[in-house]
Amino acid sequence: MEQPSAIAALSALAHQGRLEAFRLLVKAGPEGLAAGDIARALGSLPNTLSANLNILSASGLVTSQRHGRSIRYAADYAHMRAVIAFLMEDCCAGAAEICGPLAETARRACA
């Protein structure tokens, strides 16, 4: 991943509403959620949510697909993994005790 892409993704996540929406979509799985369902789950106003989802989409962290009159949003797991890999690329100077807990967290999250 190039640095500008990482910066865009991290900037998109540096906002409470966008971070909450992204985490909800990560939890929802590959099928994602309809915009209305996201708004209800987060208690967000539709126009605010729309702006937040547009920023997440522009950063590559979220994809959208129209289903009839509804738009479904989903986390782009490949892009998320690329951002995490970018952050950890030069991690720890080989000190397993530093990065080991991160690997354990990832393992538990996938179980």
Biopython code that builds the backbone (N, CA, C, O; Angstrom):
import numpy as np
from Bio.PDB.StructureBuilder import StructureBuilder

atoms = [
    (1, "MET", "N", (0.852, -1.170, 0.000)),
    (1, "MET", "CA", (0.000, 0.000, 0.000)),
    (1, "MET", "C", (0.897, 1.233, 0.000)),
    (1, "MET", "O", (1.906, 1.294, 0.702)),
    (2, "GLU", "N", (0.507, 2.187, -0.789)),
    (2, "GLU", "CA", (1.238, 3.453, -0.845)),
    (2, "GLU", "C", (0.792, 4.352, 0.308)),
    (2, "GLU", "O", (-0.338, 4.268, 0.788)),
    (3, "GLN", "N", (1.694, 5.195, 0.727)),
    (3, "GLN", "CA", (1.416, 6.071, 1.865)),
    (3, "GLN", "C", (0.165, 6.942, 1.679)),
    (3, "GLN", "O", (-0.602, 7.077, 2.632)),
    (4, "PRO", "N", (-0.083, 7.541, 0.499)),
    (4, "PRO", "CA", (-1.308, 8.351, 0.359)),
    (4, "PRO", "C", (-2.599, 7.560, 0.615)),
    (4, "PRO", "O", (-3.548, 8.098, 1.186)),
    (5, "SER", "N", (-2.641, 6.291, 0.200)),
    (5, "SER", "CA", (-3.827, 5.458, 0.456)),
    (5, "SER", "C", (-3.989, 5.185, 1.942)),
    (5, "SER", "O", (-5.102, 5.216, 2.467)),
    (6, "ALA", "N", (-2.880, 4.917, 2.619)),
    (6, "ALA", "CA", (-2.942, 4.682, 4.061)),
    (6, "ALA", "C", (-3.402, 5.936, 4.786)),
    (6, "ALA", "O", (-4.211, 5.861, 5.711)),
    (7, "ILE", "N", (-2.896, 7.075, 4.373)),
    (7, "ILE", "CA", (-3.294, 8.338, 5.006)),
    (7, "ILE", "C", (-4.784, 8.592, 4.803)),
    (7, "ILE", "O", (-5.470, 9.021, 5.731)),
    (8, "ALA", "N", (-5.291, 8.332, 3.595)),
    (8, "ALA", "CA", (-6.721, 8.538, 3.322)),
    (8, "ALA", "C", (-7.573, 7.640, 4.208)),
    (8, "ALA", "O", (-8.578, 8.084, 4.763)),
    (9, "ALA", "N", (-7.173, 6.375, 4.343)),
    (9, "ALA", "CA", (-7.947, 5.440, 5.172)),
    (9, "ALA", "C", (-7.904, 5.841, 6.635)),
    (9, "ALA", "O", (-8.935, 5.854, 7.307)),
    (10, "LEU", "N", (-6.729, 6.167, 7.128)),
    (10, "LEU", "CA", (-6.609, 6.541, 8.536)),
    (10, "LEU", "C", (-7.325, 7.853, 8.822)),
    (10, "LEU", "O", (-7.913, 8.017, 9.891)),
    (11, "SER", "N", (-7.282, 8.783, 7.880)),
    (11, "SER", "CA", (-8.012, 10.048, 8.041)),
    (11, "SER", "C", (-9.513, 9.809, 8.098)),
    (11, "SER", "O", (-10.224, 10.435, 8.884)),
    (12, "ALA", "N", (-9.989, 8.891, 7.250)),
    (12, "ALA", "CA", (-11.421, 8.580, 7.244)),
    (12, "ALA", "C", (-11.858, 7.997, 8.580)),
    (12, "ALA", "O", (-12.974, 8.249, 9.034)),
    (13, "LEU", "N", (-10.993, 7.226, 9.203)),
    (13, "LEU", "CA", (-11.339, 6.596, 10.479)),
    (13, "LEU", "C", (-11.155, 7.527, 11.677)),
    (13, "LEU", "O", (-11.568, 7.198, 12.789)),
    (14, "ALA", "N", (-10.542, 8.676, 11.455)),
    (14, "ALA", "CA", (-10.237, 9.603, 12.552)),
    (14, "ALA", "C", (-11.428, 10.504, 12.876)),
    (14, "ALA", "O", (-11.276, 11.712, 13.059)),
    (15, "HIS", "N", (-12.594, 9.908, 12.941)),
    (15, "HIS", "CA", (-13.834, 10.618, 13.260)),
    (15, "HIS", "C", (-14.763, 9.620, 13.940)),
    (15, "HIS", "O", (-14.936, 8.502, 13.454)),
    (16, "GLN", "N", (-15.346, 10.008, 15.036)),
    (16, "GLN", "CA", (-16.150, 9.072, 15.820)),
    (16, "GLN", "C", (-17.258, 8.416, 15.010)),
    (16, "GLN", "O", (-17.411, 7.196, 15.062)),
    (17, "GLY", "N", (-18.024, 9.181, 14.275)),
    (17, "GLY", "CA", (-19.140, 8.620, 13.512)),
    (17, "GLY", "C", (-18.693, 7.665, 12.424)),
    (17, "GLY", "O", (-19.315, 6.625, 12.210)),
    (18, "ARG", "N", (-17.608, 8.017, 11.729)),
    (18, "ARG", "CA", (-17.109, 7.142, 10.670)),
    (18, "ARG", "C", (-16.490, 5.877, 11.254)),
    (18, "ARG", "O", (-16.663, 4.788, 10.707)),
    (19, "LEU", "N", (-15.777, 6.019, 12.356)),
    (19, "LEU", "CA", (-15.193, 4.844, 13.001)),
    (19, "LEU", "C", (-16.288, 3.895, 13.479)),
    (19, "LEU", "O", (-16.171, 2.681, 13.312)),
    (20, "GLU", "N", (-17.346, 4.435, 14.067)),
    (20, "GLU", "CA", (-18.458, 3.594, 14.522)),
    (20, "GLU", "C", (-19.124, 2.890, 13.347)),
    (20, "GLU", "O", (-19.443, 1.704, 13.433)),
    (21, "ALA", "N", (-19.333, 3.608, 12.257)),
    (21, "ALA", "CA", (-19.960, 3.000, 11.075)),
    (21, "ALA", "C", (-19.073, 1.906, 10.504)),
    (21, "ALA", "O", (-19.563, 0.830, 10.159)),
    (22, "PHE", "N", (-17.778, 2.165, 10.402)),
    (22, "PHE", "CA", (-16.865, 1.165, 9.858)),
    (22, "PHE", "C", (-16.818, -0.075, 10.740)),
    (22, "PHE", "O", (-16.867, -1.196, 10.234)),
    (23, "ARG", "N", (-16.725, 0.110, 12.034)),
    (23, "ARG", "CA", (-16.682, -1.046, 12.938)),
    (23, "ARG", "C", (-17.976, -1.853, 12.857)),
    (23, "ARG", "O", (-17.942, -3.082, 12.919)),
    (24, "LEU", "N", (-19.108, -1.180, 12.720)),
    (24, "LEU", "CA", (-20.388, -1.871, 12.556)),
    (24, "LEU", "C", (-20.379, -2.698, 11.273)),
    (24, "LEU", "O", (-20.849, -3.835, 11.263)),
    (25, "LEU", "N", (-19.849, -2.132, 10.198)),
    (25, "LEU", "CA", (-19.797, -2.856, 8.929)),
    (25, "LEU", "C", (-18.816, -4.021, 8.990)),
    (25, "LEU", "O", (-19.072, -5.072, 8.402)),
    (26, "VAL", "N", (-17.708, -3.853, 9.686)),
    (26, "VAL", "CA", (-16.770, -4.962, 9.851)),
    (26, "VAL", "C", (-17.459, -6.106, 10.583)),
    (26, "VAL", "O", (-17.320, -7.272, 10.212)),
    (27, "LYS", "N", (-18.195, -5.758, 11.617)),
    (27, "LYS", "CA", (-18.910, -6.770, 12.401)),
    (27, "LYS", "C", (-20.026, -7.428, 11.581)),
    (27, "LYS", "O", (-20.314, -8.610, 11.772)),
    (28, "ALA", "N", (-20.652, -6.680, 10.676)),
    (28, "ALA", "CA", (-21.783, -7.192, 9.895)),
    (28, "ALA", "C", (-21.376, -8.286, 8.920)),
    (28, "ALA", "O", (-22.213, -9.099, 8.527)),
    (29, "GLY", "N", (-20.126, -8.322, 8.527)),
    (29, "GLY", "CA", (-19.668, -9.344, 7.591)),
    (29, "GLY", "C", (-19.762, -8.891, 6.152)),
    (29, "GLY", "O", (-20.130, -7.751, 5.872)),
    (30, "PRO", "N", (-19.427, -9.792, 5.238)),
    (30, "PRO", "CA", (-19.353, -9.439, 3.813)),
    (30, "PRO", "C", (-20.666, -8.971, 3.199)),
    (30, "PRO", "O", (-20.655, -8.240, 2.208)),
    (31, "GLU", "N", (-21.791, -9.377, 3.769)),
    (31, "GLU", "CA", (-23.086, -8.955, 3.220)),
    (31, "GLU", "C", (-23.371, -7.491, 3.513)),
    (31, "GLU", "O", (-24.165, -6.865, 2.812)),
    (32, "GLY", "N", (-22.740, -6.941, 4.532)),
    (32, "GLY", "CA", (-22.925, -5.541, 4.865)),
    (32, "GLY", "C", (-24.306, -5.245, 5.415)),
    (32, "GLY", "O", (-25.023, -6.136, 5.868)),
    (33, "LEU", "N", (-24.656, -3.979, 5.362)),
    (33, "LEU", "CA", (-25.936, -3.510, 5.889)),
    (33, "LEU", "C", (-26.507, -2.430, 4.984)),
    (33, "LEU", "O", (-25.775, -1.709, 4.307)),
    (34, "ALA", "N", (-27.828, -2.335, 4.987)),
    (34, "ALA", "CA", (-28.490, -1.241, 4.278)),
    (34, "ALA", "C", (-28.248, 0.055, 5.038)),
    (34, "ALA", "O", (-28.101, 0.058, 6.260)),
    (35, "ALA", "N", (-28.207, 1.149, 4.298)),
    (35, "ALA", "CA", (-27.942, 2.451, 4.907)),
    (35, "ALA", "C", (-28.914, 2.747, 6.048)),
    (35, "ALA", "O", (-28.509, 3.269, 7.087)),
    (36, "GLY", "N", (-30.181, 2.419, 5.861)),
    (36, "GLY", "CA", (-31.171, 2.663, 6.908)),
    (36, "GLY", "C", (-30.888, 1.867, 8.172)),
    (36, "GLY", "O", (-31.088, 2.361, 9.281)),
    (37, "ASP", "N", (-30.428, 0.651, 8.006)),
    (37, "ASP", "CA", (-30.085, -0.180, 9.160)),
    (37, "ASP", "C", (-28.880, 0.386, 9.909)),
    (37, "ASP", "O", (-28.824, 0.348, 11.138)),
    (38, "ILE", "N", (-27.923, 0.909, 9.153)),
    (38, "ILE", "CA", (-26.758, 1.531, 9.783)),
    (38, "ILE", "C", (-27.192, 2.757, 10.572)),
    (38, "ILE", "O", (-26.764, 2.956, 11.708)),
    (39, "ALA", "N", (-28.043, 3.578, 9.966)),
    (39, "ALA", "CA", (-28.516, 4.800, 10.627)),
    (39, "ALA", "C", (-29.250, 4.465, 11.927)),
    (39, "ALA", "O", (-29.032, 5.116, 12.949)),
    (40, "ARG", "N", (-30.114, 3.459, 11.890)),
    (40, "ARG", "CA", (-30.848, 3.069, 13.102)),
    (40, "ARG", "C", (-29.903, 2.525, 14.169)),
    (40, "ARG", "O", (-30.029, 2.866, 15.345)),
    (41, "ALA", "N", (-28.961, 1.683, 13.761)),
    (41, "ALA", "CA", (-28.038, 1.082, 14.732)),
    (41, "ALA", "C", (-27.171, 2.133, 15.414)),
    (41, "ALA", "O", (-26.833, 1.998, 16.590)),
    (42, "LEU", "N", (-26.815, 3.175, 14.675)),
    (42, "LEU", "CA", (-25.928, 4.197, 15.225)),
    (42, "LEU", "C", (-26.666, 5.421, 15.757)),
    (42, "LEU", "O", (-26.070, 6.287, 16.398)),
    (43, "GLY", "N", (-27.979, 5.485, 15.483)),
    (43, "GLY", "CA", (-28.734, 6.669, 15.883)),
    (43, "GLY", "C", (-28.268, 7.908, 15.134)),
    (43, "GLY", "O", (-28.230, 9.007, 15.687)),
    (44, "SER", "N", (-27.916, 7.718, 13.880)),
    (44, "SER", "CA", (-27.344, 8.788, 13.066)),
    (44, "SER", "C", (-28.395, 9.398, 12.149)),
    (44, "SER", "O", (-29.293, 8.709, 11.667)),
    (45, "LEU", "N", (-28.271, 10.688, 11.920)),
    (45, "LEU", "CA", (-29.137, 11.350, 10.946)),
    (45, "LEU", "C", (-28.750, 10.885, 9.547)),
    (45, "LEU", "O", (-27.565, 10.696, 9.270)),
    (46, "PRO", "N", (-29.725, 10.698, 8.660)),
    (46, "PRO", "CA", (-29.421, 10.186, 7.318)),
    (46, "PRO", "C", (-28.382, 11.006, 6.552)),
    (46, "PRO", "O", (-27.493, 10.436, 5.920)),
    (47, "ASN", "N", (-28.482, 12.331, 6.601)),
    (47, "ASN", "CA", (-27.527, 13.136, 5.837)),
    (47, "ASN", "C", (-26.120, 13.050, 6.423)),
    (47, "ASN", "O", (-25.140, 13.059, 5.678)),
    (48, "THR", "N", (-26.011, 12.967, 7.743)),
    (48, "THR", "CA", (-24.703, 12.816, 8.385)),
    (48, "THR", "C", (-24.111, 11.460, 8.044)),
    (48, "THR", "O", (-22.929, 11.360, 7.714)),
    (49, "LEU", "N", (-24.925, 10.418, 8.121)),
    (49, "LEU", "CA", (-24.455, 9.079, 7.792)),
    (49, "LEU", "C", (-24.021, 9.006, 6.338)),
    (49, "LEU", "O", (-22.989, 8.412, 6.028)),
    (50, "SER", "N", (-24.791, 9.599, 5.452)),
    (50, "SER", "CA", (-24.452, 9.596, 4.036)),
    (50, "SER", "C", (-23.085, 10.235, 3.797)),
    (50, "SER", "O", (-22.272, 9.706, 3.039)),
    (51, "ALA", "N", (-22.838, 11.361, 4.437)),
    (51, "ALA", "CA", (-21.541, 12.027, 4.295)),
    (51, "ALA", "C", (-20.421, 11.137, 4.831)),
    (51, "ALA", "O", (-19.368, 11.017, 4.205)),
    (52, "ASN", "N", (-20.646, 10.519, 5.977)),
    (52, "ASN", "CA", (-19.630, 9.645, 6.567)),
    (52, "ASN", "C", (-19.351, 8.429, 5.689)),
    (52, "ASN", "O", (-18.195, 8.047, 5.510)),
    (53, "LEU", "N", (-20.394, 7.822, 5.143)),
    (53, "LEU", "CA", (-20.211, 6.662, 4.282)),
    (53, "LEU", "C", (-19.513, 7.042, 2.975)),
    (53, "LEU", "O", (-18.729, 6.259, 2.439)),
    (54, "ASN", "N", (-19.796, 8.239, 2.464)),
    (54, "ASN", "CA", (-19.108, 8.702, 1.256)),
    (54, "ASN", "C", (-17.616, 8.865, 1.508)),
    (54, "ASN", "O", (-16.804, 8.525, 0.649)),
    (55, "ILE", "N", (-17.250, 9.377, 2.663)),
    (55, "ILE", "CA", (-15.831, 9.534, 3.004)),
    (55, "ILE", "C", (-15.168, 8.171, 3.160)),
    (55, "ILE", "O", (-14.057, 7.963, 2.672)),
    (56, "LEU", "N", (-15.835, 7.247, 3.831)),
    (56, "LEU", "CA", (-15.295, 5.889, 3.976)),
    (56, "LEU", "C", (-15.158, 5.206, 2.615)),
    (56, "LEU", "O", (-14.184, 4.494, 2.372)),
    (57, "SER", "N", (-16.122, 5.422, 1.739)),
    (57, "SER", "CA", (-16.060, 4.840, 0.391)),
    (57, "SER", "C", (-14.912, 5.436, -0.404)),
    (57, "SER", "O", (-14.177, 4.713, -1.076)),
    (58, "ALA", "N", (-14.755, 6.750, -0.330)),
    (58, "ALA", "CA", (-13.671, 7.414, -1.066)),
    (58, "ALA", "C", (-12.302, 6.939, -0.599)),
    (58, "ALA", "O", (-11.351, 6.921, -1.380)),
    (59, "SER", "N", (-12.198, 6.556, 0.669)),
    (59, "SER", "CA", (-10.923, 6.084, 1.210)),
    (59, "SER", "C", (-10.648, 4.627, 0.845)),
    (59, "SER", "O", (-9.540, 4.134, 1.051)),
    (60, "GLY", "N", (-11.651, 3.940, 0.306)),
    (60, "GLY", "CA", (-11.489, 2.540, -0.064)),
    (60, "GLY", "C", (-11.854, 1.546, 1.018)),
    (60, "GLY", "O", (-11.752, 0.338, 0.804)),
    (61, "LEU", "N", (-12.277, 2.027, 2.174)),
    (61, "LEU", "CA", (-12.586, 1.130, 3.291)),
    (61, "LEU", "C", (-13.972, 0.506, 3.192)),
    (61, "LEU", "O", (-14.238, -0.517, 3.823)),
    (62, "VAL", "N", (-14.852, 1.112, 2.409)),
    (62, "VAL", "CA", (-16.241, 0.670, 2.325)),
    (62, "VAL", "C", (-16.653, 0.600, 0.860)),
    (62, "VAL", "O", (-16.283, 1.453, 0.053)),
    (63, "THR", "N", (-17.417, -0.421, 0.534)),
    (63, "THR", "CA", (-18.000, -0.531, -0.804)),
    (63, "THR", "C", (-19.517, -0.367, -0.687)),
    (63, "THR", "O", (-20.090, -0.553, 0.387)),
    (64, "SER", "N", (-20.146, -0.023, -1.783)),
    (64, "SER", "CA", (-21.604, 0.116, -1.780)),
    (64, "SER", "C", (-22.171, -0.561, -3.017)),
    (64, "SER", "O", (-21.527, -0.657, -4.062)),
    (65, "GLN", "N", (-23.402, -1.024, -2.856)),
    (65, "GLN", "CA", (-24.089, -1.689, -3.958)),
    (65, "GLN", "C", (-25.578, -1.390, -3.827)),
    (65, "GLN", "O", (-26.171, -1.549, -2.759)),
    (66, "ARG", "N", (-26.162, -0.959, -4.926)),
    (66, "ARG", "CA", (-27.592, -0.651, -4.927)),
    (66, "ARG", "C", (-28.388, -1.935, -5.044)),
    (66, "ARG", "O", (-28.105, -2.791, -5.882)),
    (67, "HIS", "N", (-29.403, -2.052, -4.175)),
    (67, "HIS", "CA", (-30.354, -3.157, -4.201)),
    (67, "HIS", "C", (-31.740, -2.523, -4.228)),
    (67, "HIS", "O", (-32.284, -2.153, -3.188)),
    (68, "GLY", "N", (-32.304, -2.400, -5.426)),
    (68, "GLY", "CA", (-33.599, -1.740, -5.547)),
    (68, "GLY", "C", (-33.480, -0.287, -5.133)),
    (68, "GLY", "O", (-32.682, 0.463, -5.695)),
    (69, "ARG", "N", (-34.271, 0.108, -4.153)),
    (69, "ARG", "CA", (-34.243, 1.488, -3.673)),
    (69, "ARG", "C", (-33.262, 1.693, -2.533)),
    (69, "ARG", "O", (-33.090, 2.813, -2.051)),
    (70, "SER", "N", (-32.627, 0.633, -2.105)),
    (70, "SER", "CA", (-31.723, 0.691, -0.962)),
    (70, "SER", "C", (-30.269, 0.544, -1.418)),
    (70, "SER", "O", (-29.985, -0.069, -2.447)),
    (71, "ILE", "N", (-29.372, 1.108, -0.643)),
    (71, "ILE", "CA", (-27.939, 0.932, -0.881)),
    (71, "ILE", "C", (-27.375, 0.155, 0.295)),
    (71, "ILE", "O", (-27.572, 0.520, 1.454)),
    (72, "ARG", "N", (-26.666, -0.928, -0.023)),
    (72, "ARG", "CA", (-25.995, -1.736, 1.005)),
    (72, "ARG", "C", (-24.534, -1.365, 1.022)),
    (72, "ARG", "O", (-23.891, -1.234, -0.020)),
    (73, "TYR", "N", (-24.027, -1.200, 2.213)),
    (73, "TYR", "CA", (-22.617, -0.875, 2.406)),
    (73, "TYR", "C", (-21.946, -2.049, 3.095)),
    (73, "TYR", "O", (-22.544, -2.725, 3.932)),
    (74, "ALA", "N", (-20.693, -2.278, 2.727)),
    (74, "ALA", "CA", (-19.922, -3.364, 3.335)),
    (74, "ALA", "C", (-18.481, -2.902, 3.507)),
    (74, "ALA", "O", (-17.968, -2.100, 2.728)),
    (75, "ALA", "N", (-17.851, -3.423, 4.537)),
    (75, "ALA", "CA", (-16.434, -3.149, 4.741)),
    (75, "ALA", "C", (-15.649, -3.835, 3.633)),
    (75, "ALA", "O", (-15.972, -4.954, 3.233)),
    (76, "ASP", "N", (-14.626, -3.166, 3.143)),
    (76, "ASP", "CA", (-13.721, -3.775, 2.169)),
    (76, "ASP", "C", (-12.578, -4.390, 2.975)),
    (76, "ASP", "O", (-11.616, -3.714, 3.339)),
    (77, "TYR", "N", (-12.709, -5.679, 3.241)),
    (77, "TYR", "CA", (-11.749, -6.355, 4.116)),
    (77, "TYR", "C", (-10.344, -6.375, 3.537)),
    (77, "TYR", "O", (-9.369, -6.300, 4.285)),
    (78, "ALA", "N", (-10.221, -6.475, 2.215)),
    (78, "ALA", "CA", (-8.893, -6.482, 1.601)),
    (78, "ALA", "C", (-8.194, -5.152, 1.850)),
    (78, "ALA", "O", (-7.002, -5.117, 2.157)),
    (79, "HIS", "N", (-8.934, -4.064, 1.718)),
    (79, "HIS", "CA", (-8.336, -2.742, 1.957)),
    (79, "HIS", "C", (-8.000, -2.571, 3.441)),
    (79, "HIS", "O", (-6.957, -2.016, 3.786)),
    (80, "MET", "N", (-8.881, -3.045, 4.304)),
    (80, "MET", "CA", (-8.615, -2.972, 5.740)),
    (80, "MET", "C", (-7.336, -3.737, 6.079)),
    (80, "MET", "O", (-6.491, -3.242, 6.823)),
    (81, "ARG", "N", (-7.198, -4.947, 5.528)),
    (81, "ARG", "CA", (-5.987, -5.734, 5.771)),
    (81, "ARG", "C", (-4.747, -5.025, 5.246)),
    (81, "ARG", "O", (-3.687, -5.082, 5.869)),
    (82, "ALA", "N", (-4.873, -4.360, 4.104)),
    (82, "ALA", "CA", (-3.733, -3.638, 3.532)),
    (82, "ALA", "C", (-3.309, -2.481, 4.435)),
    (82, "ALA", "O", (-2.116, -2.229, 4.598)),
    (83, "VAL", "N", (-4.270, -1.785, 5.017)),
    (83, "VAL", "CA", (-3.945, -0.683, 5.938)),
    (83, "VAL", "C", (-3.236, -1.229, 7.174)),
    (83, "VAL", "O", (-2.227, -0.679, 7.614)),
    (84, "ILE", "N", (-3.770, -2.311, 7.727)),
    (84, "ILE", "CA", (-3.152, -2.911, 8.914)),
    (84, "ILE", "C", (-1.746, -3.410, 8.576)),
    (84, "ILE", "O", (-0.817, -3.224, 9.361)),
    (85, "ALA", "N", (-1.591, -4.036, 7.425)),
    (85, "ALA", "CA", (-0.270, -4.513, 7.010)),
    (85, "ALA", "C", (0.694, -3.346, 6.839)),
    (85, "ALA", "O", (1.863, -3.446, 7.212)),
    (86, "PHE", "N", (0.211, -2.237, 6.274)),
    (86, "PHE", "CA", (1.045, -1.044, 6.108)),
    (86, "PHE", "C", (1.552, -0.559, 7.463)),
    (86, "PHE", "O", (2.721, -0.203, 7.606)),
    (87, "LEU", "N", (0.662, -0.547, 8.453)),
    (87, "LEU", "CA", (1.047, -0.075, 9.781)),
    (87, "LEU", "C", (2.048, -1.007, 10.451)),
    (87, "LEU", "O", (2.890, -0.565, 11.232)),
    (88, "MET", "N", (1.953, -2.286, 10.145)),
    (88, "MET", "CA", (2.788, -3.270, 10.839)),
    (88, "MET", "C", (4.000, -3.722, 10.026)),
    (88, "MET", "O", (4.793, -4.538, 10.495)),
    (89, "GLU", "N", (4.142, -3.202, 8.829)),
    (89, "GLU", "CA", (5.184, -3.645, 7.909)),
    (89, "GLU", "C", (6.575, -3.688, 8.540)),
    (89, "GLU", "O", (7.295, -4.672, 8.375)),
    (90, "ASP", "N", (6.947, -2.675, 9.233)),
    (90, "ASP", "CA", (8.280, -2.592, 9.832)),
    (90, "ASP", "C", (8.206, -2.699, 11.349)),
    (90, "ASP", "O", (9.021, -2.118, 12.066)),
    (91, "CYS", "N", (7.234, -3.437, 11.819)),
    (91, "CYS", "CA", (6.931, -3.486, 13.244)),
    (91, "CYS", "C", (8.026, -4.120, 14.078)),
    (91, "CYS", "O", (8.587, -5.157, 13.725)),
    (92, "CYS", "N", (8.300, -3.499, 15.143)),
    (92, "CYS", "CA", (8.942, -4.109, 16.299)),
    (92, "CYS", "C", (10.410, -4.478, 16.146)),
    (92, "CYS", "O", (10.991, -5.042, 17.073)),
    (93, "ALA", "N", (11.021, -4.183, 15.019)),
    (93, "ALA", "CA", (12.421, -4.540, 14.797)),
    (93, "ALA", "C", (12.682, -6.012, 15.144)),
    (93, "ALA", "O", (13.741, -6.365, 15.662)),
    (94, "GLY", "N", (11.704, -6.845, 14.850)),
    (94, "GLY", "CA", (11.860, -8.271, 15.096)),
    (94, "GLY", "C", (11.579, -8.716, 16.522)),
    (94, "GLY", "O", (11.790, -9.884, 16.849)),
    (95, "ALA", "N", (11.110, -7.817, 17.378)),
    (95, "ALA", "CA", (10.833, -8.161, 18.775)),
    (95, "ALA", "C", (9.435, -8.766, 18.877)),
    (95, "ALA", "O", (8.440, -8.042, 18.922)),
    (96, "ALA", "N", (9.367, -10.084, 18.912)),
    (96, "ALA", "CA", (8.085, -10.791, 18.921)),
    (96, "ALA", "C", (7.215, -10.415, 20.113)),
    (96, "ALA", "O", (5.989, -10.453, 20.013)),
    (97, "GLU", "N", (7.817, -10.057, 21.229)),
    (97, "GLU", "CA", (7.013, -9.722, 22.410)),
    (97, "GLU", "C", (6.196, -8.444, 22.205)),
    (97, "GLU", "O", (5.228, -8.206, 22.928)),
    (98, "ILE", "N", (6.578, -7.629, 21.232)),
    (98, "ILE", "CA", (5.819, -6.409, 20.956)),
    (98, "ILE", "C", (4.643, -6.717, 20.031)),
    (98, "ILE", "O", (3.510, -6.322, 20.307)),
    (99, "CYS", "N", (4.914, -7.420, 18.936)),
    (99, "CYS", "CA", (3.873, -7.686, 17.942)),
    (99, "CYS", "C", (3.056, -8.945, 18.250)),
    (99, "CYS", "O", (1.957, -9.106, 17.720)),
    (100, "GLY", "N", (3.565, -9.821, 19.081)),
    (100, "GLY", "CA", (2.852, -11.048, 19.419)),
    (100, "GLY", "C", (1.432, -10.811, 19.907)),
    (100, "GLY", "O", (0.511, -11.485, 19.447)),
    (101, "PRO", "N", (1.226, -9.867, 20.832)),
    (101, "PRO", "CA", (-0.143, -9.611, 21.286)),
    (101, "PRO", "C", (-1.084, -9.148, 20.171)),
    (101, "PRO", "O", (-2.281, -9.430, 20.212)),
    (102, "LEU", "N", (-0.548, -8.442, 19.181)),
    (102, "LEU", "CA", (-1.384, -8.015, 18.053)),
    (102, "LEU", "C", (-1.833, -9.221, 17.231)),
    (102, "LEU", "O", (-2.983, -9.291, 16.796)),
    (103, "ALA", "N", (-0.936, -10.153, 17.026)),
    (103, "ALA", "CA", (-1.276, -11.368, 16.291)),
    (103, "ALA", "C", (-2.332, -12.174, 17.051)),
    (103, "ALA", "O", (-3.247, -12.734, 16.448)),
    (104, "GLU", "N", (-2.199, -12.226, 18.359)),
    (104, "GLU", "CA", (-3.172, -12.940, 19.196)),
    (104, "GLU", "C", (-4.548, -12.274, 19.121)),
    (104, "GLU", "O", (-5.570, -12.958, 19.066)),
    (105, "THR", "N", (-4.571, -10.953, 19.118)),
    (105, "THR", "CA", (-5.837, -10.215, 18.983)),
    (105, "THR", "C", (-6.484, -10.535, 17.646)),
    (105, "THR", "O", (-7.691, -10.764, 17.581)),
    (106, "ALA", "N", (-5.704, -10.554, 16.595)),
    (106, "ALA", "CA", (-6.234, -10.867, 15.256)),
    (106, "ALA", "C", (-6.771, -12.297, 15.228)),
    (106, "ALA", "O", (-7.828, -12.550, 14.649)),
    (107, "ARG", "N", (-6.053, -13.231, 15.847)),
    (107, "ARG", "CA", (-6.495, -14.624, 15.874)),
    (107, "ARG", "C", (-7.834, -14.762, 16.584)),
    (107, "ARG", "O", (-8.728, -15.460, 16.106)),
    (108, "ARG", "N", (-7.970, -14.096, 17.728)),
    (108, "ARG", "CA", (-9.235, -14.161, 18.488)),
    (108, "ARG", "C", (-10.372, -13.531, 17.715)),
    (108, "ARG", "O", (-11.497, -14.027, 17.760)),
    (109, "ALA", "N", (-10.105, -12.457, 17.014)),
    (109, "ALA", "CA", (-11.141, -11.764, 16.256)),
    (109, "ALA", "C", (-11.677, -12.653, 15.127)),
    (109, "ALA", "O", (-12.841, -12.545, 14.742)),
    (110, "CYS", "N", (-10.833, -13.512, 14.613)),
    (110, "CYS", "CA", (-11.224, -14.388, 13.497)),
    (110, "CYS", "C", (-11.807, -15.714, 13.955)),
    (110, "CYS", "O", (-12.286, -16.494, 13.133)),
    (111, "ALA", "N", (-11.774, -15.979, 15.248)),
    (111, "ALA", "CA", (-12.264, -17.270, 15.738)),
    (111, "ALA", "C", (-13.767, -17.297, 15.870)),
    (111, "ALA", "O", (-14.333, -18.313, 16.272)),
]
sb = StructureBuilder()
sb.init_structure("model")
sb.init_model(0)
sb.init_chain("A")
sb.init_seg("    ")
for serial, (resi, resn, name, xyz) in enumerate(atoms, 1):
    if name == "N":
        sb.init_residue(resn, " ", resi, " ")
    sb.init_atom(name, np.array(xyz, "f"), 0.0, 1.0, " ", f" {name:<3s}", serial, name[0])
structure = sb.get_structure()
